[in-house]
Amino acid sequence: MSDPTVHANDARKADEIARQRDLPADAPAAYRMWEDRTSPYSAKMRAFLRYKRIPYRRMRTTVAHYEQEIRRLVGFPIIPVVLAPDDTVLQDSTPMTRWLEARHPEPATLPPDPRLGFVHDLLEDFADEYVIRLSMHCRWGSEQSRETFGRRIARYFTYGMPGVALEAVTQVIRGRQTGFDAYLGIDDAVRPDLDRQVVELLELLDAHLADLGYLLGERPSVADFALAGQLWAHGFRDPHWTTAFERHGPRVCDWLEEIEELGDTQGAIGRTRFGDWLDPAAGLPATLERLLVFVAATWLPWSRASALADAAGEKTARAAIRGVETAYATHPYRAWAWEQMQRALVALGAADRAWVDDVLTRAGLLPDLLADGVLHCDLYDGLTPPVIRDGVGDNRHRRRPRDAGTR
């Protein structure tokens, strides 16, 4: 995969990469984040950090960082990874946002009301754990997209690596990444419905954004950043899907571009004044309830089957997603996230629980969410997410040292 030709600009890029982890004298308290523009979880974290105006520096993730430095620090190759100013290693977007929210509370990105807070966490998990399936379908579902993203990822991964043959890396990326299809239960039998799901989700969001600025009111939440990250990184920037986004979700496109601009104090083209969260006492908007019905039809069977398979020690989960029988790899993180949703629900006070139960029942999320009892996953037992200690990101690493991910 080598190319003997090294140009002058290659040396400049290599020097930039070599120094990117250093904190500049004028920003000694900045966080640093290894990330990538094709990573939806990186997009989620960028939006969060920008909106909250937490000082941070983006670091390019080359294949050398991914396979060597990040593996050494976390235990397996994964992005995004954040370094605190004191070099504390942080990983996993959801725990990272909670950890950072506690240290940088304003502007708030988590609803203070427990009822709306549960709906928020449900939408965030839907984005992180189910919409990734739609994102990967967009990324690899057509030859045009495969060609574009294969080259784009290869270009990002080889930045500042003089002598690496881009074409050869492109073919490796295409061969490796398309293998995620089976991992996510994507094949020719399910792609037609995944096409419909993308369009339906765009239309549901577009209707919701007709009267509200964000998912849960007039201020952005982590759930906004999570869902926007999935749609921005792939479908919106995908050569095959971009027309569908503009046709079926013009307001969604505005929302995506607005979130990408939040925190830009220099350009200030994005929104800078925000209102209140939704008032749970007034009930949820009909558009949000319809979105929760979609969550019940997709995320619910997907995550529940994965949690059951993990609890049973099975490597393959099976579920009917909108009537389509689907087999996919069991993912411990998805099982752990399912447990967190279950625990959050049962921890609610009586009055809040009654309100949430009513919402979930009407959407079709109950009784299935608790039908199997609380299913424990030991992914983080004994660990302290998002803080990584001794290079152990989660308990998968102890069992499978070569495990990889993109959270």
C-alpha positions in Angstrom: 0.0 0.0 0.0 3.0 2.3 -0.4 3.6 5.1 -2.9 7.2 6.3 -3.1 6.1 9.8 -4.1 6.1 12.3 -1.2 5.2 15.9 -1.9 5.9 19.0 0.1 2.4 19.3 1.4 2.5 15.7 2.7 5.3 16.7 5.1 3.3 19.6 6.4 0.3 17.3 7.1 2.5 14.8 8.8 4.0 17.5 11.1 0.4 18.7 11.8 -0.6 15.2 12.9 2.5 14.7 15.0 1.7 17.9 17.0 -2.1 17.7 17.2 -2.2 16.3 20.7 -0.2 19.2 22.2 -2.2 21.8 24.0 -1.4 25.3 22.8 -0.3 27.9 25.3 -3.4 30.0 24.7 -5.8 27.0 25.4 -4.3 25.0 28.3 -7.7 23.9 29.5 -9.0 22.5 26.2 -10.3 19.0 25.7 -9.0 17.1 22.7 -11.0 14.6 20.7 -10.0 12.0 18.2 -12.8 12.0 15.8 -13.8 11.6 12.1 -16.3 13.3 9.9 -17.9 10.0 8.9 -18.5 9.0 12.5 -22.0 9.8 13.7 -20.9 9.6 17.4 -18.1 12.1 16.6 -20.7 14.4 15.1 -22.8 14.0 18.3 -19.9 15.0 20.5 -18.8 17.9 18.2 -22.3 19.4 18.4 -22.5 19.0 22.2 -19.1 20.6 22.8 -19.7 23.5 20.4 -23.2 24.3 21.8 -21.9 24.3 25.4 -18.8 26.2 24.3 -16.5 23.8 26.1 -13.0 24.5 24.9 -11.9 21.6 22.7 -9.6 20.7 19.8 -10.4 18.2 17.2 -7.7 15.6 16.4 -7.7 13.7 13.1 -7.9 9.9 13.6 -5.5 8.2 11.2 -5.2 4.5 10.9 -2.1 4.7 13.1 -4.0 6.4 15.9 -6.9 4.0 15.5 -4.9 0.8 15.6 -2.1 1.9 17.9 -2.5 4.9 20.2 -6.3 4.6 20.8 -6.0 0.8 21.2 -3.3 1.4 23.9 -5.4 4.0 25.8 -8.8 2.3 25.5 -8.1 -1.3 24.8 -9.6 -1.5 21.3 -9.9 0.8 18.3 -12.9 3.2 18.6 -13.9 6.8 18.1 -14.5 9.3 19.4 -12.1 9.4 22.3 -11.6 12.5 24.4 -8.6 13.6 26.4 -9.4 15.9 29.3 -6.9 18.8 29.9 -5.2 16.6 32.5 -5.0 13.7 29.9 -7.8 11.7 31.6 -9.1 9.4 28.8 -12.8 9.5 28.1 -14.8 7.2 25.8 -18.5 6.4 25.0 -20.6 9.3 23.9 -23.5 9.0 26.2 -21.5 8.7 29.5 -19.2 11.4 28.2 -22.0 13.9 27.8 -23.3 13.2 31.3 -19.7 13.6 32.7 -19.2 16.8 30.9 -22.7 18.2 31.7 -21.9 17.8 35.4 -18.7 19.9 35.0 -20.1 22.4 32.5 -23.8 22.7 33.4 -24.7 25.7 31.2 -26.3 25.8 28.8 -28.2 22.7 29.9 -28.6 19.9 27.4 -30.7 17.5 29.6 -34.3 18.2 30.5 -34.6 18.7 34.3 -38.1 17.2 34.5 -37.8 13.4 35.1 -40.7 12.7 32.8 -39.3 14.6 29.9 -35.8 13.3 30.9 -37.0 9.7 30.3 -38.4 10.5 26.9 -35.1 12.3 26.2 -33.0 9.2 27.1 -35.3 7.0 25.0 -34.8 9.2 21.9 -31.1 9.3 22.5 -30.8 5.6 22.7 -33.0 5.2 19.7 -30.6 7.4 17.8 -27.5 5.7 19.1 -28.6 2.1 18.9 -31.1 1.9 16.1 -30.6 4.8 13.7 -27.0 3.6 13.3 -28.6 0.8 11.2 -30.2 3.4 8.9 -27.0 5.3 8.7 -25.0 2.3 7.7 -27.7 1.4 5.2 -27.3 4.9 3.6 -23.5 4.6 3.7 -23.2 1.2 2.0 -26.6 0.7 0.4 -25.7 1.8 -3.2 -22.6 1.5 -5.3 -22.4 5.3 -5.5 -22.3 5.6 -1.7 -19.9 2.7 -1.3 -17.5 4.4 -3.8 -17.8 7.8 -2.2 -17.5 6.7 1.5 -14.9 4.1 0.8 -12.7 6.9 -0.7 -13.7 9.5 1.9 -12.9 7.2 4.9 -9.6 6.2 3.3 -8.7 9.8 2.7 -9.4 10.7 6.3 -7.5 7.7 7.7 -4.4 8.4 5.6 -4.1 12.1 6.3 -0.6 13.0 7.0 0.7 9.6 6.0 3.1 10.2 3.1 3.7 7.3 0.8 0.4 5.4 1.5 -1.4 4.5 -1.6 -4.9 5.9 -1.3 -6.5 3.5 -3.8 -5.3 0.4 -2.0 -6.6 1.7 1.4 -9.9 2.5 -0.3 -10.3 -1.1 -1.3 -9.5 -2.3 2.2 -12.0 0.1 3.7 -14.7 -1.0 1.3 -14.0 -4.7 2.0 -14.0 -4.2 5.8 -16.8 -1.7 6.3 -19.4 -3.5 4.1 -19.0 -6.5 6.4 -21.0 -4.5 9.0 -24.1 -5.2 6.9 -24.4 -8.7 8.4 -23.5 -7.3 11.8 -26.5 -5.0 11.6 -28.8 -7.5 9.9 -28.8 -5.7 6.6 -29.2 -7.7 3.4 -31.2 -7.5 0.1 -34.3 -8.8 1.9 -34.5 -5.9 4.4 -33.1 -3.0 2.3 -36.5 -2.0 0.7 -38.0 -1.5 4.2 -34.9 0.3 5.4 -35.4 2.7 2.4 -38.9 3.2 3.7 -37.8 3.7 7.2 -35.4 6.5 6.3 -38.1 8.3 4.4 -40.7 7.8 7.2 -38.3 9.0 9.8 -37.5 12.1 7.8 -41.2 12.8 7.3 -42.0 12.3 11.0 -39.2 14.7 12.0 -40.2 17.2 9.4 -43.7 17.4 10.8 -42.4 17.7 14.3 -40.0 20.5 13.4 -42.8 22.5 11.8 -43.8 24.0 15.2 -40.8 23.2 17.4 -37.1 24.1 17.0 -35.9 20.8 18.5 -37.0 17.4 19.6 -38.1 18.4 23.1 -38.9 22.1 22.8 -37.1 25.3 22.0 -33.6 24.3 23.1 -31.4 21.5 21.9 -30.7 18.4 23.9 -28.2 15.6 23.7 -30.9 13.6 21.9 -30.9 16.2 19.2 -27.2 15.9 18.9 -27.3 12.1 18.8 -30.0 11.9 16.1 -28.6 14.8 14.1 -25.2 13.1 14.2 -26.5 9.9 12.6 -28.3 11.8 9.9 -25.6 14.4 9.2 -22.7 12.0 9.0 -24.4 9.8 6.4 -27.7 10.4 4.7 -27.5 14.2 4.5 -23.9 14.0 3.1 -24.5 10.9 1.1 -24.5 11.2 -2.7 -27.3 8.7 -3.1 -29.6 9.9 -0.3 -29.2 13.7 -0.3 -32.1 14.3 -2.8 -34.4 12.2 -0.6 -33.4 14.3 2.4 -34.2 17.5 0.6 -37.5 16.2 -0.8 -38.9 14.5 2.4 -37.3 16.5 5.1 -36.5 20.1 4.2 -37.0 21.2 7.8 -34.8 18.3 8.9 -32.1 19.6 6.6 -32.5 23.1 8.2 -32.3 21.5 11.6 -29.1 19.5 10.7 -27.4 22.6 9.3 -28.5 24.7 12.4 -27.1 22.1 14.8 -23.8 22.1 12.8 -23.6 25.9 13.3 -24.5 26.0 17.1 -21.8 27.6 19.1 -20.3 29.4 16.1 -19.8 32.8 17.8 -17.8 34.2 14.9 -20.2 33.6 12.0 -23.4 33.7 14.1 -25.6 32.5 11.3 -27.1 29.8 13.5 -29.6 30.1 16.3 -28.3 32.0 19.3 -31.5 32.5 21.4 -33.4 29.6 22.9 -36.6 29.0 24.7 -38.0 26.4 27.1 -38.3 22.6 27.2 -41.7 21.1 26.5 -44.0 21.1 29.5 -44.9 17.5 30.4 -48.0 18.7 32.2 -49.4 19.9 28.9 -48.8 16.5 27.3 -46.5 15.6 24.4 -47.2 17.0 20.9 -48.9 14.6 18.6 -45.9 14.8 16.3 -43.6 13.5 19.1 -46.1 10.8 20.0 -46.0 9.6 16.4 -42.2 9.5 16.5 -42.4 7.3 19.6 -44.7 4.9 17.7 -41.9 4.6 15.1 -39.4 4.0 18.0 -41.7 1.2 19.3 -41.8 -0.4 15.8 -38.0 -0.3 15.3 -35.8 0.3 18.3 -38.0 -1.8 20.7 -37.8 -5.2 19.0 -34.2 -4.5 17.9 -32.8 -3.7 21.3 -35.0 -6.2 23.3 -33.9 -9.1 21.1 -30.2 -8.1 21.5 -30.5 -7.9 25.3 -32.2 -11.3 25.4 -29.6 -12.8 23.2 -26.8 -11.3 25.3 -28.4 -12.6 28.5 -28.6 -16.1 27.0 -25.0 -16.0 25.8 -26.0 -16.2 22.2 -24.0 -14.5 19.4 -27.0 -13.9 17.1 -30.1 -11.9 17.9 -33.3 -12.4 16.0 -36.3 -10.0 15.8 -39.1 -9.0 13.5 -38.6 -5.4 12.6 -41.8 -4.0 11.1 -42.7 -7.5 10.1 -39.4 -8.3 8.5 -37.5 -11.2 10.2 -34.0 -10.0 10.9 -30.9 -11.8 12.3 -27.9 -9.7 13.5 -25.0 -9.8 15.8 -25.5 -9.5 19.5 -23.9 -6.4 20.8 -23.1 -6.1 24.6 -23.3 -2.3 24.5 -26.8 -2.4 23.1 -27.8 -4.8 25.9 -26.2 -2.5 28.5 -28.1 0.5 27.1 -31.3 -1.5 27.2 -30.7 -2.2 30.9 -30.1 1.5 31.5 -33.5 2.3 30.0 -35.2 -0.3 32.1 -33.6 0.9 35.3 -34.4 4.5 34.5 -38.1 3.6 34.1 -38.4 1.6 37.3 -36.5 4.3 39.3 -39.1 7.0 38.5 -41.3 8.2 41.3 -45.0 7.1 41.4 -46.5 10.2 39.8 -43.8 10.5 37.1 -44.0 6.8 36.4 -47.7 7.0 35.8 -47.2 9.8 33.3 -44.4 7.9 31.5 -46.3 4.6 31.5 -49.2 6.3 29.8 -47.0 7.7 27.1 -45.2 4.5 26.6 -48.3 2.4 26.5 -50.0 4.6 23.9 -46.8 4.4 21.8 -46.6 0.6 22.0 -43.4 0.5 24.1 -45.1 -1.1 27.1 -45.4 -3.8 28.2 -42.5 -5.1 26.1 -39.9 -2.8 27.6 -40.2 -4.5 31.0 -41.8 -7.8 29.9 -38.6 -9.8 30.6 -37.7 -8.1 33.8 -34.5 -6.0 34.1 -31.8 -7.8 32.1 -28.4 -7.2 33.5 -25.3 -6.8 31.3 -21.9 -6.8 32.9 -20.2 -4.7 30.2 -19.2 -2.0 32.7 -19.2 -3.9 36.0 -16.3 -2.7 38.1 -15.5 0.1 35.6 -16.1 3.8 35.6 -17.4 5.0 32.3 -16.6 7.3 30.6 -13.3 7.4 32.4 -10.9 4.8 31.1 -8.4 3.4 33.6 -5.4 1.2 32.7 -6.4 0.9 29.1 -9.6 -1.1 29.8 -12.6 0.6 28.1 -15.1 -2.1 28.9 -15.3 -5.8 29.9 -15.4 -6.9 26.3 -11.7 -6.1 26.1 -10.9 -8.6 28.8 -12.7 -11.3 26.8 -12.0 -10.2 23.3 -8.9 -8.0 23.0 -9.4 -7.3 19.3 -12.9 -6.1 19.7 -13.6 -2.8 17.8 -16.3 -0.2 17.6 -17.3 3.2 16.4 -19.2 4.7 19.3 
